Amino acid sequence: MDLTNGNPRLTEGSSLFLDLLRGLSAQAVLVGHALYFNGYHGAASPTGGYVMQNHAVLIFFLLSGFLIPYSTAHKLSGTRPYGFRDYFIDRFVRIYAGFLPALLFVVVVDTCLRAAWPAEYIYEIGYGIRAFLGNLLLLQDVPGANYLLGGRVTSFGSAQVFWTLAVEWWIYVFFGWTFLRLLPRRGNAWLNLLIYFPLLVVPALHLWGGPGNGLMMTWLLGSLTWIVWRSGLLRSLNGGHSLLLGASFAATGLVRYLKVGAEYDPIMAFCTAGVLLLGIHCCSTTKFPARSARAVRFLAAFSYTLYLTHYTILEVLRTAFAEVISPPLLLLTGLVVSNVIAIAIALYTEVTLTAQLKSALRSRFASTTQVG
C-alpha cells in the first residue's frame, strides 16, 4: 500500500458524516449497556436479540481503519518530515489524553463502590495494582502480560470496555511500524524485524475469532474502505445509485444478522463497511447547516470519554438505586448522567489537553528528518 500516492481530502460533508457516525455509535454503546443493566440482555437472553453496543464497537473499528491510513497518508505527503516517532506521538496522545483521566476516574469510583457495597462488587478480578498497571500499559488480555505482571490482566474493575482499547492500541502501533519503519526500510532492518514480531501478536490473534470475532479483520475492512474511496472508483456514482447500493449492503447485512444472530461477524463488518463507504461518498457534496454542524462536532467531541466511562457510571447507579428507582427511570438517569459526566471530563481532556500534550511532545520529540 503506497500511502503517499494521491490523497484526496475529505469534504466537510464527509467529515461531518464520520463525526456523526462516531457520536451516534458512542450513544448506541451507552443505550445498549443501559438496556442490559435494566434487564434486556439481547443475544445473551434465551430469546436472543440485537445487541447494538456490539455493532457500534464494530463501527468504531471500521472508522479507525479508515481514518488512521487517511491521516497518515496526508502527514506523509505534507512538507514536514513525518516518521514513526511523529505517528507514535499522534496516536499516544489520542489514546492517553482521554484514557488516562478515564482510568483514574474508574479507579476512584470503583474504590468507593467497593468500599460502600463490598458484597455487590463483582469486579474483584480486575481490581488492584496489577490490574491498574496492566491497563495503564494497555496490556488487557494481551498474551504474555501475566508473566510480565505476575498474574492475569483484564479490564480494570467495572470498566468492561477497556479491553477494546488495548486491541486498538496494538493495531495502531503495528500499522505504524509496518508502514513507517519496516516497509520503507528506515533504520536497522534486523531491529525493525525484532520489534515487528511482538507487535504482530495482538493483531494476529484478533484477525479471526477471539473477543469481537476478528476486530483486526474489521479494522482492515475499514482500511479497504479508505483504499476504495481514495481510488476514486465511486466518482461515477450519482446520489440515487449510491443510495441504492448502500441499501443493498444494509439489506445484506440484515439478512446475515438474521441468519447468524451475531453483530461481531466478518460479513456483517463487510456490509457495514459498504454502507460506510457509500455514506462518505453521498455526503461529500452535502452542506450541513451551521447549527447542525456544530451539534455534530459537539456530539463527537466527548464520544471517546463517554465510551470509556459509561459502564462504570451505570454500575454505580444500578448498585445504589436499583431497589428504589424503577427500571425505566434508572435507565433514563443512566443515559443523562453518563453524558453529563463525559462532557464535563472531555471538555478538557479531549479538546484542551489533547492539543496541549500533542504540541508539547511534538516540540520535544518530533522528527527533523524522515528517519522515523
C-alpha positions as a Python dict, from the first residue, in 0.01 Angstrom:
ca = {
    (1, 'M'): (0, 0, 0),
    (2, 'D'): (155, 331, -109),
    (3, 'L'): (39, 584, 147),
    (4, 'T'): (179, 884, -36),
    (5, 'N'): (35, 843, -386),
    (6, 'G'): (-278, 1052, -439),
    (7, 'N'): (-453, 1155, -121),
    (8, 'P'): (-786, 1331, -170),
    (9, 'R'): (-924, 1529, 120),
    (10, 'L'): (-1250, 1453, 292),
    (11, 'T'): (-1502, 1725, 225),
    (12, 'E'): (-1672, 1898, 516),
    (13, 'G'): (-1986, 1694, 450),
    (14, 'S'): (-1798, 1363, 457),
    (15, 'S'): (-1607, 1465, 768),
    (16, 'L'): (-1928, 1557, 945),
    (17, 'F'): (-2080, 1224, 842),
    (18, 'L'): (-1791, 1041, 1008),
    (19, 'D'): (-1822, 1256, 1321),
    (20, 'L'): (-2195, 1190, 1332),
    (21, 'L'): (-2137, 817, 1299),
    (22, 'R'): (-1876, 826, 1578),
    (23, 'G'): (-2100, 1024, 1810),
    (24, 'L'): (-2408, 810, 1744),
    (25, 'S'): (-2206, 490, 1787),
    (26, 'A'): (-2091, 602, 2132),
    (27, 'Q'): (-2451, 677, 2223),
    (28, 'A'): (-2553, 334, 2091),
    (29, 'V'): (-2297, 168, 2319),
    (30, 'L'): (-2437, 365, 2613),
    (31, 'V'): (-2800, 283, 2531),
    (32, 'G'): (-2721, -83, 2471),
    (33, 'H'): (-2542, -121, 2803),
    (34, 'A'): (-2812, 81, 2985),
    (35, 'L'): (-3073, -160, 2847),
    (36, 'Y'): (-2858, -453, 2959),
    (37, 'F'): (-2824, -311, 3310),
    (38, 'N'): (-3200, -280, 3326),
    (39, 'G'): (-3292, -630, 3220),
    (40, 'Y'): (-3255, -651, 2841),
    (41, 'H'): (-2968, -890, 2772),
    (42, 'G'): (-3001, -910, 2397),
    (43, 'A'): (-2835, -1212, 2242),
    (44, 'A'): (-2735, -1332, 2587),
    (45, 'S'): (-3104, -1389, 2669),
    (46, 'P'): (-3283, -1714, 2581),
    (47, 'T'): (-3484, -1541, 2309),
    (48, 'G'): (-3190, -1356, 2159),
    (49, 'G'): (-3197, -1004, 2019),
    (50, 'Y'): (-2995, -729, 1857),
    (51, 'V'): (-2707, -606, 2075),
    (52, 'M'): (-2645, -255, 1948),
    (53, 'Q'): (-2332, -196, 2154),
    (54, 'N'): (-2154, -481, 1976),
    (55, 'H'): (-2240, -341, 1634),
    (56, 'A'): (-2130, 5, 1749),
    (57, 'V'): (-1787, -130, 1851),
    (58, 'L'): (-1759, -287, 1507),
    (59, 'I'): (-1830, 57, 1357),
    (60, 'F'): (-1562, 214, 1577),
    (61, 'F'): (-1301, -26, 1437),
    (62, 'L'): (-1415, 39, 1080),
    (63, 'L'): (-1386, 414, 1137),
    (64, 'S'): (-1040, 369, 1286),
    (65, 'G'): (-931, 153, 993),
    (66, 'F'): (-1043, 426, 753),
    (67, 'L'): (-912, 729, 940),
    (68, 'I'): (-567, 611, 1051),
    (69, 'P'): (-439, 539, 697),
    (70, 'Y'): (-615, 854, 575),
    (71, 'S'): (-445, 1072, 836),
    (72, 'T'): (-106, 902, 797),
    (73, 'A'): (-111, 939, 420),
    (74, 'H'): (-172, 1312, 445),
    (75, 'K'): (103, 1356, 701),
    (76, 'L'): (347, 1170, 475),
    (77, 'S'): (255, 1377, 170),
    (78, 'G'): (298, 1705, 359),
    (79, 'T'): (602, 1929, 360),
    (80, 'R'): (705, 1845, 717),
    (81, 'P'): (902, 1526, 792),
    (82, 'Y'): (680, 1252, 927),
    (83, 'G'): (813, 926, 1063),
    (84, 'F'): (717, 663, 1317),
    (85, 'R'): (815, 891, 1605),
    (86, 'D'): (564, 1154, 1493),
    (87, 'Y'): (299, 891, 1427),
    (88, 'F'): (354, 742, 1774),
    (89, 'I'): (311, 1086, 1933),
    (90, 'D'): (-16, 1141, 1747),
    (91, 'R'): (-158, 803, 1844),
    (92, 'F'): (-23, 812, 2201),
    (93, 'V'): (-184, 1150, 2266),
    (94, 'R'): (-511, 1050, 2105),
    (95, 'I'): (-536, 737, 2320),
    (96, 'Y'): (-392, 851, 2652),
    (97, 'A'): (-528, 1207, 2676),
    (98, 'G'): (-872, 1053, 2709),
    (99, 'F'): (-784, 714, 2854),
    (100, 'L'): (-566, 815, 3150),
    (101, 'P'): (-826, 1054, 3302),
    (102, 'A'): (-1094, 791, 3242),
    (103, 'L'): (-881, 522, 3407),
    (104, 'L'): (-822, 743, 3712),
    (105, 'F'): (-1195, 821, 3723),
    (106, 'V'): (-1278, 450, 3725),
    (107, 'V'): (-1016, 380, 3994),
    (108, 'V'): (-1169, 641, 4224),
    (109, 'V'): (-1530, 539, 4158),
    (110, 'D'): (-1461, 167, 4189),
    (111, 'T'): (-1270, 216, 4513),
    (112, 'C'): (-1569, 399, 4660),
    (113, 'L'): (-1812, 144, 4516),
    (114, 'R'): (-1610, -145, 4655),
    (115, 'A'): (-1592, 15, 4999),
    (116, 'A'): (-1960, 110, 5017),
    (117, 'W'): (-2109, -210, 4871),
    (118, 'P'): (-1843, -483, 4909),
    (119, 'A'): (-2090, -768, 4868),
    (120, 'E'): (-2226, -627, 4541),
    (121, 'Y'): (-1886, -554, 4387),
    (122, 'I'): (-1836, -821, 4118),
    (123, 'Y'): (-1516, -695, 3953),
    (124, 'E'): (-1258, -810, 4207),
    (125, 'I'): (-1058, -1000, 3948),
    (126, 'G'): (-992, -674, 3763),
    (127, 'Y'): (-921, -457, 4066),
    (128, 'G'): (-581, -380, 4222),
    (129, 'I'): (-232, -255, 4147),
    (130, 'R'): (-156, -526, 3890),
    (131, 'A'): (-477, -453, 3703),
    (132, 'F'): (-406, -79, 3714),
    (133, 'L'): (-53, -118, 3576),
    (134, 'G'): (-171, -362, 3311),
    (135, 'N'): (-443, -124, 3195),
    (136, 'L'): (-207, 173, 3210),
    (137, 'L'): (25, -12, 2971),
    (138, 'L'): (-273, -129, 2760),
    (139, 'L'): (-198, -495, 2823),
    (140, 'Q'): (-556, -602, 2893),
    (141, 'D'): (-590, -968, 2787),
    (142, 'V'): (-263, -945, 2590),
    (143, 'P'): (-78, -1282, 2576),
    (144, 'G'): (230, -1279, 2799),
    (145, 'A'): (112, -989, 3016),
    (146, 'N'): (51, -1232, 3301),
    (147, 'Y'): (422, -1325, 3301),
    (148, 'L'): (526, -963, 3297),
    (149, 'L'): (296, -855, 3581),
    (150, 'G'): (262, -1177, 3778),
    (151, 'G'): (-99, -1262, 3701),
    (152, 'R'): (-389, -1220, 3462),
    (153, 'V'): (-456, -868, 3338),
    (154, 'T'): (-807, -777, 3226),
    (155, 'S'): (-1013, -458, 3202),
    (156, 'F'): (-985, -256, 3522),
    (157, 'G'): (-1276, -300, 3759),
    (158, 'S'): (-1613, -201, 3623),
    (159, 'A'): (-1469, -51, 3303),
    (160, 'Q'): (-1552, -359, 3099),
    (161, 'V'): (-1497, -183, 2766),
    (162, 'F'): (-1126, -118, 2825),
    (163, 'W'): (-1026, -443, 2652),
    (164, 'T'): (-1116, -298, 2313),
    (165, 'L'): (-878, -9, 2371),
    (166, 'A'): (-585, -248, 2410),
    (167, 'V'): (-672, -412, 2077),
    (168, 'E'): (-699, -70, 1912),
    (169, 'W'): (-366, 49, 2055),
    (170, 'W'): (-163, -251, 1937),
    (171, 'I'): (-321, -230, 1593),
    (172, 'Y'): (-212, 135, 1583),
    (173, 'V'): (148, 53, 1674),
    (174, 'F'): (159, -244, 1437),
    (175, 'F'): (29, -36, 1146),
    (176, 'G'): (270, 250, 1214),
    (177, 'W'): (573, 26, 1249),
    (178, 'T'): (482, -164, 930),
    (179, 'F'): (431, 139, 705),
    (180, 'L'): (669, 389, 860),
    (181, 'R'): (963, 170, 956),
    (182, 'L'): (956, -179, 809),
    (183, 'L'): (835, -129, 452),
    (184, 'P'): (1025, 199, 388),
    (185, 'R'): (1336, 27, 535),
    (186, 'R'): (1413, 303, 780),
    (187, 'G'): (1662, 223, 1050),
    (188, 'N'): (1827, -111, 1116),
    (189, 'A'): (1644, -388, 927),
    (190, 'W'): (1712, -657, 1188),
    (191, 'L'): (1600, -434, 1472),
    (192, 'N'): (1284, -347, 1280),
    (193, 'L'): (1205, -718, 1239),
    (194, 'L'): (1290, -794, 1601),
    (195, 'I'): (1035, -535, 1715),
    (196, 'Y'): (784, -619, 1444),
    (197, 'F'): (707, -975, 1551),
    (198, 'P'): (596, -891, 1908),
    (199, 'L'): (380, -613, 1762),
    (200, 'L'): (216, -872, 1538),
    (201, 'V'): (80, -1078, 1830),
    (202, 'V'): (-237, -885, 1915),
    (203, 'P'): (-338, -805, 1554),
    (204, 'A'): (-280, -1171, 1457),
    (205, 'L'): (-488, -1303, 1748),
    (206, 'H'): (-775, -1072, 1651),
    (207, 'L'): (-752, -1130, 1278),
    (208, 'W'): (-1015, -1402, 1305),
    (209, 'G'): (-1209, -1513, 1610),
    (210, 'G'): (-1142, -1408, 1968),
    (211, 'P'): (-1339, -1140, 2153),
    (212, 'G'): (-1507, -932, 1885),
    (213, 'N'): (-1469, -1218, 1634),
    (214, 'G'): (-1197, -1064, 1422),
    (215, 'L'): (-1162, -698, 1516),
    (216, 'M'): (-835, -679, 1323),
    (217, 'M'): (-1018, -803, 1014),
    (218, 'T'): (-1283, -537, 1078),
    (219, 'W'): (-1008, -274, 1105),
    (220, 'L'): (-858, -393, 776),
    (221, 'L'): (-1201, -368, 612),
    (222, 'G'): (-1205, -5, 725),
    (223, 'S'): (-865, 39, 558),
    (224, 'L'): (-1003, -123, 243),
    (225, 'T'): (-1285, 130, 254),
    (226, 'W'): (-1024, 406, 255),
    (227, 'I'): (-838, 248, -39),
    (228, 'V'): (-1155, 224, -248),
    (229, 'W'): (-1259, 579, -156),
    (230, 'R'): (-912, 716, -236),
    (231, 'S'): (-905, 538, -572),
    (232, 'G'): (-1196, 747, -700),
    (233, 'L'): (-1394, 444, -817),
    (234, 'L'): (-1715, 595, -681),
    (235, 'R'): (-1694, 924, -869),
    (236, 'S'): (-1921, 799, -1146),
    (237, 'L'): (-2196, 705, -898),
    (238, 'N'): (-2474, 960, -864),
    (239, 'G'): (-2673, 1005, -543),
    (240, 'G'): (-2952, 767, -641),
    (241, 'H'): (-2714, 488, -736),
    (242, 'S'): (-2516, 538, -416),
    (243, 'L'): (-2828, 516, -201),
    (244, 'L'): (-2941, 202, -384),
    (245, 'L'): (-2603, 35, -342),
    (246, 'G'): (-2584, 139, 23),
    (247, 'A'): (-2932, -1, 83),
    (248, 'S'): (-2820, -327, -78),
    (249, 'F'): (-2527, -353, 164),
    (250, 'A'): (-2759, -276, 455),
    (251, 'A'): (-3013, -536, 344),
    (252, 'T'): (-2741, -799, 302),
    (253, 'G'): (-2614, -719, 648),
    (254, 'L'): (-2964, -756, 791),
    (255, 'V'): (-3011, -1094, 622),
    (256, 'R'): (-2673, -1205, 757),
    (257, 'Y'): (-2766, -1097, 1108),
    (258, 'L'): (-3098, -1279, 1091),
    (259, 'K'): (-2911, -1592, 988),
    (260, 'V'): (-2625, -1592, 1243),
    (261, 'G'): (-2767, -1370, 1519),
    (262, 'A'): (-2430, -1208, 1585),
    (263, 'E'): (-2314, -848, 1545),
    (264, 'Y'): (-1945, -941, 1567),
    (265, 'D'): (-1927, -1110, 1230),
    (266, 'P'): (-1688, -1058, 934),
    (267, 'I'): (-1969, -1049, 678),
    (268, 'M'): (-2162, -802, 893),
    (269, 'A'): (-1842, -596, 909),
    (270, 'F'): (-1805, -610, 530),
    (271, 'C'): (-2166, -497, 476),
    (272, 'T'): (-2125, -217, 731),
    (273, 'A'): (-1804, -110, 557),
    (274, 'G'): (-2000, -86, 232),
    (275, 'V'): (-2259, 137, 397),
    (276, 'L'): (-1977, 348, 545),
    (277, 'L'): (-1813, 389, 205),
    (278, 'L'): (-2137, 489, 32),
    (279, 'G'): (-2224, 725, 319),
    (280, 'I'): (-1891, 905, 284),
    (281, 'H'): (-1947, 935, -90),
    (282, 'C'): (-2308, 1054, -63),
    (283, 'C'): (-2221, 1318, 197),
    (284, 'S'): (-1924, 1454, 2),
    (285, 'T'): (-2143, 1725, -153),
    (286, 'T'): (-2380, 1768, 142),
    (287, 'K'): (-2395, 2110, 303),
    (288, 'F'): (-2483, 2085, 672),
    (289, 'P'): (-2648, 2390, 830),
    (290, 'A'): (-2404, 2566, 1063),
    (291, 'R'): (-2606, 2482, 1373),
    (292, 'S'): (-2630, 2115, 1277),
    (293, 'A'): (-2258, 2102, 1205),
    (294, 'R'): (-2177, 2244, 1550),
    (295, 'A'): (-2410, 1990, 1713),
    (296, 'V'): (-2243, 1702, 1529),
    (297, 'R'): (-1894, 1821, 1622),
    (298, 'F'): (-2001, 1855, 1984),
    (299, 'L'): (-2153, 1508, 1990),
    (300, 'A'): (-1831, 1359, 1856),
    (301, 'A'): (-1608, 1565, 2086),
    (302, 'F'): (-1693, 1367, 2400),
    (303, 'S'): (-1774, 1030, 2240),
    (304, 'Y'): (-1442, 870, 2339),
    (305, 'T'): (-1476, 965, 2705),
    (306, 'L'): (-1840, 857, 2706),
    (307, 'Y'): (-1737, 518, 2573),
    (308, 'L'): (-1469, 477, 2841),
    (309, 'T'): (-1668, 593, 3146),
    (310, 'H'): (-2032, 500, 3091),
    (311, 'Y'): (-2016, 137, 3209),
    (312, 'T'): (-1880, 241, 3549),
    (313, 'I'): (-2147, 508, 3590),
    (314, 'L'): (-2422, 262, 3502),
    (315, 'E'): (-2282, 13, 3752),
    (316, 'V'): (-2283, 271, 4031),
    (317, 'L'): (-2642, 370, 3957),
    (318, 'R'): (-2756, 9, 3947),
    (319, 'T'): (-2580, -81, 4270),
    (320, 'A'): (-2701, 224, 4458),
    (321, 'F'): (-3053, 272, 4324),
    (322, 'A'): (-3183, -45, 4157),
    (323, 'E'): (-3409, -125, 4450),
    (324, 'V'): (-3552, 224, 4495),
    (325, 'I'): (-3590, 352, 4137),
    (326, 'S'): (-3798, 190, 3863),
    (327, 'P'): (-3600, 42, 3569),
    (328, 'P'): (-3727, 297, 3311),
    (329, 'L'): (-3631, 590, 3534),
    (330, 'L'): (-3297, 431, 3620),
    (331, 'L'): (-3228, 378, 3252),
    (332, 'L'): (-3308, 741, 3170),
    (333, 'T'): (-3097, 859, 3466),
    (334, 'G'): (-2805, 650, 3344),
    (335, 'L'): (-2823, 800, 2996),
    (336, 'V'): (-2832, 1157, 3126),
    (337, 'V'): (-2569, 1119, 3399),
    (338, 'S'): (-2328, 932, 3169),
    (339, 'N'): (-2347, 1207, 2907),
    (340, 'V'): (-2314, 1491, 3159),
    (341, 'I'): (-2007, 1339, 3325),
    (342, 'A'): (-1846, 1257, 2990),
    (343, 'I'): (-1900, 1613, 2867),
    (344, 'A'): (-1753, 1757, 3188),
    (345, 'I'): (-1439, 1545, 3157),
    (346, 'A'): (-1397, 1563, 2779),
    (347, 'L'): (-1428, 1941, 2750),
    (348, 'Y'): (-1078, 1948, 2895),
    (349, 'T'): (-923, 1610, 2811),
    (350, 'E'): (-1039, 1557, 2453),
    (351, 'V'): (-1009, 1920, 2349),
    (352, 'T'): (-763, 2127, 2550),
    (353, 'L'): (-538, 1857, 2698),
    (354, 'T'): (-504, 1670, 2368),
    (355, 'A'): (-390, 1982, 2185),
    (356, 'Q'): (-151, 2090, 2461),
    (357, 'L'): (4, 1748, 2504),
    (358, 'K'): (50, 1694, 2132),
    (359, 'S'): (214, 2034, 2094),
    (360, 'A'): (449, 1972, 2386),
    (361, 'L'): (555, 1627, 2269),
    (362, 'R'): (599, 1737, 1909),
    (363, 'S'): (819, 2028, 2009),
    (364, 'R'): (1036, 1793, 2215),
    (365, 'F'): (1043, 1471, 2014),
    (366, 'A'): (918, 1540, 1658),
    (367, 'S'): (1130, 1421, 1367),
    (368, 'T'): (1352, 1669, 1185),
    (369, 'T'): (1433, 1421, 909),
    (370, 'Q'): (1248, 1128, 757),
    (371, 'V'): (1424, 863, 968),
    (372, 'G'): (1122, 760, 1175),
}
